[in-house]
Amino acid sequence: MRHKLAVPAIAAFLASAGVPIYIHLPRYAAELGIGLGTIGAILLGLRMLDFVQDPLLGRLIDRFPQKRRFFALIAFAGMGLGFLIAFVLQPTALGLVIGLVLVFTAYSLGTILFYGQGAAVVGSDDTTAHLAFAGLRETGALVGIVIAAIAPGVLGAMFGPLQGYALFGLMLVVASILIWWGSRAFWTPVVAQVQDSQPLRQLLRPEIVQLLLIALLNAMPVAVTSTLFLFFVEDRLQLPDFAGLFLVLFFLTAGITARMWSRLAARFGARRVLVVAMSLSIMAFIGAYALPVGAAWRFGLISAVSGAALGADMVILPALFATALMREGVSTGIAFGVWSFAAKISLAVSAAIVLPLLQVAGFEPAGVNDAPALEALNLLYAVFPCVLKVLALLLVSRLPDAPKGAAQIGAG
């Protein structure tokens, strides 16, 4: 599989263990008889594990740079086995924890390895080159998110909810084997970019710290809405038949616009383009809060606008981070280990906050909910993420148009 095919294929598979898991896990847990508070605690516990393991995995990759293909094999095999346990076998709460630990640990290893290898393959500190690679990578990731987000619903409608999740897990097990086999050449170490493992203090440089803070804060709104999406569509808008369509529209728009955002950032500057995209996202959150029940076409428009804004986030921020690492000479393994943790802790913290709050408010998935419970859902889905996005926007507004020493991405 050539790199131009391998990169989006790898990204698509890895993405299946990110946002889609958080979209489906609350509903899946309910089908298994596990409460919202319990699943929120499980997700927070898993992210606490990431707090320890992600930087360590990054250092391990830096310590043995010639073993990248072997690490990739471990990552793909671990995700496949985890999907088998968590979804195909449909275990009790303890078994679900074991399966999710495998999925998320292998996902961490694969993601850190993938982003680091991508930075090494590009090789230079030219932001434009990293933006182009990121556009290819994130387009593939968003295709994977679309497939993984809608597959359980489609399969569940055909075979029943639990059977649908079992087939979904089986599909991912098969994908783990096929994509690993076809992408082996991509994982060949790039000798010129091999660096020794460095301590975490190497990341304590102003530009790198600023980008990590932006990544953490900017990921939380997506984490909140991903966790509550199905509840918002099915219980707040009362449009359960449209949930899959809205998901497709959201992620498809993100995928379609990813390359566009890459080109716009290369031409006009990353900061300016990010400010525009994040402003669109804030407008979408405000619009979602004001929607009446049954507002299908308006929520579809909001989904498209939100998806387009997500495309900019997924392309531009990792490209800026990779550029900073190449320029500062920081090891990609340890750096993307911390980057991966920043993205994932937002998902866990969000789930640990919003799911128990919903439970306290008396919200019951697919149940009869009173006005206060639905208003709590509305506030958590639309207003809370809006506040977080505004804070992230303030940090982005302080970024330079082009980092010092890098190619002027606004030129031309």
N, C-alpha and C positions, 0 to 999 in steps of 0.2 A: 504494500500500500504506500504510494508516494506521500510525501509530507503534506501536500495540499489536500489530500484525502484523509491522511492519518490525523492531522491536527483537529479538524472539526469532528471526526469520529470519536477520538479520545475525549474531546471536550463534551460531546453529547452524552457519552456514557457516564462520565464523572458527574455531570450536571443532574443526572437522574437521582443522585443521592443527596442533593441539596434542597432547594426550594420545594420540589414535588413531595418529598417525604414530610415536610412540615405542613403542606397543604392537606395531605391525606391522613396523616397520623391521628389527628383528633377523631375523625370520623371512623377510621379503622379501629382505633382503640375502643370506641363505643360499640362497634360490632362485636369486638372480643369481650365486651363486658368490663372494660377498664375505664375508670372515671377520668374526667378532665383534669382534676387536681393531681391525680396520680401520674398521668402522662406528662403534665407540666413539670412535675418533680423529676421524672425520668429524664426528660430532655435537659433540664438544668444540670442534673448529675453527669450526663454524658458530656456536656460542655465543660464542666469542671475537670473531667478527664482530659479534654482537649487542652485545657490550660497548662497541663503538665506535658502532654505528649507531643503537641504540635511543634514547639521549639526543639524538643529532643529529636523528633523525626527529621526536622530540618538539619540539625547538626549531624545526624547519622548519614544523611545523604551527602553532606559536605565532606564527611570523614572518609567515605568510600565512593569517590566520584566514578570509579570504573565499574561500579556495581549497579548503575542506574537501570539497566535492562532487567536485572534480577529484582530490584526493588519494584519495578513496574509489574513484574509477574506476581509478586506478593500482593500488591495493591489490587490488581484485577481479581486474583483468586479470593482474596479476603472479602471483597465486595460481593462477589458471586455467592460465596458461602453464607454471608450475612443475609443477603436477600432470600436465599433458600430457607434459612431458619425463620426469619421474621415474617415472611409473607406466604411462602409455599406451605410450610408446616403449621402456621397459624397457632403459635404456642400460647401458654399462660403469660402473665406479666413478667415472670422471671426469664422465660425463654425469649420473650420479645426484647428484653434488656440485652441478653446475650447476643441476639442477632443484630441489634442496633449498634452495640459496641463494635462488633466486627465490621459492619457497614461503615460506620463513621471513622473508625481508626484507619481502615484501608482507604477510605475516601480522603482522609487527611494526608496519608502517605502519597497517594496518587496525585492529588491536587498540588501539593508542595513540589513534588518531582516534576509535574507537568509545567507549572509556571516557571520553575527554575530552568528546566531544559529549554523552554521557549525563549527565555532571556538569553541563554547561551547560544542558541541557534541563530538568533538575530545578531547578537555579539557586540554591536556598537552602542554608543551613547546617544545616537540620533533618535529623538523622540518620534519622528515621522516613521521610521522603520518599525519601531515598537507598536505604534498605532496601527500600522498595516497588519502586522501579525496578530495583534489583539482583535482587530476586526474579523479576521478569519476564525480565530479561536472562539470568540464570543458568539459569532453567528452559529457555529456548531453547537455551542453550549445551549443556546436558546432553542434550537431545534430539539435537542434532547429534553429540555424542560417541557416543551410543548407535548412531546410524545408521552413522557412520564406523567405529566399532569392530567392528561385526558384518558390515558389507557385504562386505569381502574374503573372510571365511570362508564366507558364504552363497554368494557368487558363485563362489568357488573350489571349493566342493563340487559346484556345478552344471557348471562349465566347465573346471575344472583350476586349480591355484594361480596360475600366471602370468597366465592369461587372466582370472582373477578380479580380480587387481590391476589389470589393464589396464581392465577395465570399471569398477572402482572409480574410477580416475583420470578416465575419461570422464564418469562421473556428476558428479564434482566440477567438471569444466570446464563442463558445462551449468549446474550450480547457480550458478557464479560469474556467469554472464551473466544468468540469470533473477532472482537475488536483487538484484544491482546495479540492474537496470532497475526493479524494484518498490520499491526503498528510496530512490530519489533524493531524495524530499522530506525524508527524515529528516536529510540532511546539510546542510541550509540553516543557515548560521551563526546563532547566537543572539547578536545584537548586544550585548545587555546584559551578556553574560558574556565578550565578547572581551577578552583581556588581552595585554599586550606580553610578548614572550619574556623570560625571566628566566634568570640564571645558575644553575648547579647548586647554588651555596651557599645559594640560597633554600630548598632542601630540608633544610638542616642545622638543623632545628628539632626539639626533643626528641620531640614527639609523632609527627612525620612519620618521623623516623629509626627510632623504636621500631616503628612499623607496617611499615616496609620490612624491618626485621630479622625480624619475625614472618613476613611474607610469604615471605621467602627460606627460612627454616628450616622453615616449615610446608609448603612446596611439595615439599621433598625426599622425604619419605616416599611421597607419591603418585607422584613421579617414579620412585623405585626400583621400587615395585610395578608401575607401568605398564610399565616396561622389561622386567621379569622375569615378567609375568603369564602369558603363554602358556607359557613354560618351566615355571613352577611347576605349572600345571594339567595340562599334557600329560606332563611328565617326572617331576615329584615326586609328584603325586596320581594320575597315569596315568588322567586323565579327559579325553582329547582331544575326545570328542564333546560334552562339556558346556561347553567354553570359551566358545562364543558365548552360551549361556544365562547363565553366570556374569557375563559382561560386561554383558548386557542388564539383569540383576538389579541389578548394582552401580550403573550409571548411571541406570537407571530409578528406583531408590530415591532416588538423589541428586536427580533432577529432581522427583519427587513431593514430597519433603520441603523443597525450596528455599523455597517460599512459606511453609511452616510455620515454618521457622527465622527467616524475616524477621519474621513476626508475633510469635514468641516473643521475639526480640531487642528489638523495639519495646516489648514489655510488661515484660519482666523485666530487660533490660539486656544489652548485647552481650557483656561480659566473662563474665558468669555462664553465658550460653548457650553461648559458645565453649568454656568449661571443660568443660561437660557433653559437648558433641559430641566434643571432642578426647579425653576420657577413654574414650568409646565406641570411638574409633579405636584407642587403645592396647590395650583389651581384645580387639579383633578381631585385632590383630597377634599377641598372645600366643596366642590360640586357633588361628591359622593355623600357628604353629610346631609345635603339639602334634598336628596332624592326622595320622592314619594314611593309608596309600594307599587310594584309593577312597572317601574320606569325602565323598560328593557332597552330601548334604543339609546336612551341617555346614558345608562350605565355602560352600554357598549362603546359609546364615544369616549367616556371616561377611561374605560379599559384600554382603548387604543392610545389615548394621550399618555396614560401612565406607562404603557409598554414602551412607547417611543422614548420617554424619559429614562426608563431603565436601560435601554440600549446604550445611551450615552454613558451612564454610570459604569456599566460593565466593560466598556471599551477603554475609556479615557483614563480612569483612575489606575488600573493595573499597568497601563502603558507608562504613565508618569512614574509609577513606583519602580518599574523595571529600568527605566532610564536613569533614575536616581541611583539605583544599585550599581549599574554599570559605571556611572561617572565616579561614584565614591569608592568603588572597588570592594563592595561588601558582598560576602558570600550569599548566593541566591537561596541556598537551602534554608539556612537559619532565618533569613529575611522573609521568605515566603511562608515559613512555618508560623511566624508571628502574624503575617498578613492573613493567612488562612484562619488562625485562631480569632482574629479581630472580626472576620466576616461571620464565623460560626457562633461566636459567643453572643452576637446580636440576636440570632435566631433563638437561642436557648433562653436568654434573659427575657426576650419578648414573650415567648411561650410561658415562661415561669411567672410573668407578671399578668398577662391578659387572660389566660385560661382560668386561674384561680379567681380573678376579679369577676369574670363572667359567672363563675359558679356561685360566688357570694351574692351577686346580683339576682340570682335565681334563674339564670338562663339555662334552658335544657335543649340540646340539639334535637331538631326534628320534633320538638314537643310544643305544647301550648304555652307561649310566653306572654307575660303582661307587658304593659307599656314601659315601666321602669327597666325591665330586663332588656327589651329591645333598644331602649335609649342608651343603656350601658354598652351594648354591642355597637351602636352607631358611633358613640364617642370614642371607643377604643379602636374601631376600624378606621375612622376618618380624622378625628381631631388630634388624637395622640400622635399618629404618624406625621401629621402636618406640623406640629410643634417641633418634632425631632428634625424634620427636613429643613425647617427654617434655621435651626441651629447649625446644621451641616452647611447650609448655604452661606452663612456668615463666615465659616472657616474657609470655604472655597473662594469666597470673594477676596481673601487675603493672599491667595496664590499668585505668583508672578505669571505673566503671560507666557514666558518661556524661561525654564530654569537656567541659571548661569552656567555657562560652559557647554550647553547643549545646542544642538542645531535650532535655529529660530523657526519654530513650527508655524509661526504666523507669516513667514515669508512666502512669496510666490503667489 
